[in-house]
Amino acid sequence: MKQTAVPIYDSKAIKLRSIFEFKELLRYRFLVRNLVSRDLKVRYKRSVLGFIWVMLNPLLTMAVISIVFSQLLRYSVQYYPTFLLSGILIWNLYAQGSVAAMSNLLGNGSVLKRIYVPPSVFIASSIGSALVNLLFAILPFYILALLNGVPISLTWILVIVPIVEVTIFAFGIGLIISPLMVFFTDTFEIYSVLVNIYLYLTPIYYPSSILPEPLQQAEDWNPMFLFINCFRDAVLGDRIPHFHQMILGGVYALGAFLVGWLFFTRLENNFAYHF
């Protein structure tokens, strides 16, 4: 019987690292699925409520912030609880995914030193876990929207566009910051501070209309505001999100991914020396 040759990993035979890594990520997609499943099971293993926390956590955050901003600070926004939760969900997808990407790559350094696994697998699984968390929270979000009096509309289906865009954007940012974490462990603390600053500079808890005109114009170039605004338009605006915002958001997402992918694949051969 003729035996099939076993493929051998040979780094010297690689001509274009970025293309090779992309093919390897697709080939190891089963591992991404397993890592996402493991992450979710471990996170809620000893929790009484388990996966319910995926839905309950953003709802509790929304309730607290809604009281502070709508009552104490007197923001008058129609359907404010839904307005607020929509921003929190999209922001959590970006922030949780990108922050987890740093920890995940560094935390699996020992694995990468012992066996061959494409390092991008750990970035993809981090973003995948954040995406699954959002998908679990979508149903409670729509229930809240109906209880809040938001009229149901076919445009609700269009939330898939900003969700896909912010997923790709978060993946790109994760590819940029995770190698920095390998070489400079201070990256985690610095990035965490920057994410918090970015959070309050983005109209999530408050409407962009309260900002001075120059800042409102600046927000039109803020990637996260574009993603969140498209999501809100589809749910609260009962209309198709602005076409130019969807296109610009897509450009930001693809741009971040391409820059991140080239940056990541250029440095990944040096990871083993710094774990």
Summary of the structure (lengths in Angstrom):
residues: 275
radius of gyration: 20.5
end to end distance: 43.7
largest distance: 78.8
contacts: 853
relative contact order: 0.15
helix: 77%
strand: 0%
